């Protein structure tokens, strides 16, 4: 299971599971965990004092190249959940985020995993992550 590191910035977002995110049994559908991860990445950029839309205005995007989520326990409609995320690895053209999605009230881990992203330009060609973004992520890792 992915453990929350103690040596870097940990971003958190907390919200209630919405009915539309669940199946007939009231369990969060597995596809929604990817949406939760995306929201965490957006919050991470805001916490850095920027916005992912600013990154896209540079003509760049972080394309998802790999997803690894381990489903440990189901989250249910109406539960308050917290998604924690951090930069696990940062290279000149690639970034890996780690995640834990937990029950806010009792800490039970629902999902743990990572997503890997490749920086691409508008034509879909691999590009370097701008230095100011690299610095923001690196600084936050050791804060």
Secondary structure, DSSP 8 states (H G I E B T S, - for coil): -----SSS--EEEEEE--GGGB-TTSBB-HHHHHHHHHHHHHHHHHHTT--HHHHHHTTEEEEEEEEEEEE-S--BTT-EEEEEEEEEEE-SSEEEEEEEEEETTT--EEEEEEEEEEEEETTS-B----HHHHHHHHHHHH-
